[in-house]
Amino acid sequence: MKETLKELSEIVAQANDIFFERHKNVDTLMGIMDKTLRKQGMNADAITIDCIAINKKIVLVLHDSKPDLVDIALGDKAGDVHSSSEHVLKDVSISQIITMMEENFLN
């Protein structure tokens, strides 16, 4: 696993834990895609946060071509993306991920 993926996954895991502590009635599932996208020909890794009960998903994509950035997409399990934004990787924080989860999984 690449170091950037490992570091970002630790931030997401901590955010997921805090989110669960605050909202015990909302189940989320975190996934790491460190080979799947590459097998599909995409030079990228991703972290997913799924809220299966309401069919919503947050996907954080680390493209090899943009090592200092992360694309964050909001969508559903089927892969439909409702919005996407690019963030400076070093600026992504636990509180930012928690806020995204609360805005997308509680509304």
C-alpha positions in Angstrom: 0.0 0.0 0.0 1.3 3.4 -0.9 2.2 5.8 1.9 -0.3 8.4 0.8 -3.1 5.9 0.7 -2.1 4.6 4.1 -2.1 8.0 5.7 -5.4 9.0 4.1 -7.0 5.7 5.1 -6.0 6.4 8.7 -7.7 9.8 8.7 -10.8 8.3 7.1 -10.8 5.4 9.7 -10.6 7.8 12.6 -13.3 10.0 11.1 -15.5 7.0 10.6 -15.0 5.9 14.2 -15.9 9.4 15.6 -18.9 9.5 13.2 -20.1 6.2 14.6 -19.7 7.3 18.2 -21.8 10.4 17.4 -24.4 8.6 15.3 -24.7 5.0 16.6 -27.8 4.4 14.5 -26.1 5.1 11.2 -23.9 2.2 9.9 -21.1 2.9 7.6 -18.6 0.7 5.8 -15.1 1.8 4.8 -13.2 0.2 2.0 -9.8 0.5 0.5 -9.3 0.0 -3.2 -5.5 -0.3 -3.7 -5.6 -2.9 -6.6 -9.1 -2.8 -8.0 -8.8 0.4 -10.0 -5.4 -0.5 -11.3 -6.7 -3.8 -12.6 -9.3 -1.7 -14.5 -6.5 0.4 -16.1 -6.8 3.4 -13.8 -3.6 4.7 -12.2 -5.3 5.5 -8.9 -6.2 4.2 -5.5 -9.4 5.0 -3.6 -11.1 4.9 -0.2 -14.8 4.4 0.0 -17.2 5.2 2.8 -20.6 3.6 2.2 -23.9 4.2 4.0 -25.7 1.2 2.6 -29.1 1.9 4.4 -29.6 5.1 2.4 -27.6 4.1 -0.7 -25.0 6.9 -0.4 -21.3 6.8 -0.8 -18.2 9.0 -0.5 -15.2 8.1 -2.6 -11.8 9.6 -2.1 -9.5 9.0 -5.2 -5.8 9.4 -5.2 -4.5 9.6 -8.8 -0.9 8.9 -9.5 -0.8 11.9 -11.9 -1.9 14.3 -9.1 0.2 13.1 -6.0 -0.6 16.2 -3.9 -4.4 16.2 -4.5 -7.4 14.0 -3.7 -10.7 13.9 -5.6 -13.7 13.5 -3.4 -16.9 12.3 -5.0 -20.3 12.1 -3.5 -22.7 9.6 -5.0 -24.5 6.3 -4.6 -23.7 2.6 -4.6 -24.5 2.3 -8.4 -21.7 4.7 -9.1 -23.7 7.8 -9.9 -21.8 10.8 -8.8 -23.8 13.8 -7.6 -20.8 16.1 -7.0 -17.0 15.9 -7.1 -14.3 18.3 -5.8 -10.5 18.3 -5.7 -8.7 18.9 -2.4 -5.1 19.4 -1.4 -4.2 16.1 0.2 -2.2 17.5 3.1 -5.2 19.7 4.1 -7.7 16.9 4.4 -8.6 16.4 8.1 -10.6 14.1 10.3 -13.1 16.9 11.0 -13.5 17.6 7.3 -14.3 14.0 6.6 -16.7 13.9 9.6 -18.5 17.0 8.3 -18.9 15.4 4.8 -20.2 12.2 6.4 -22.7 14.1 8.5 -23.9 16.3 5.5 -24.3 13.3 3.2 -25.4 10.5 5.5 -27.7 12.3 7.9 -29.7 14.4 5.4 
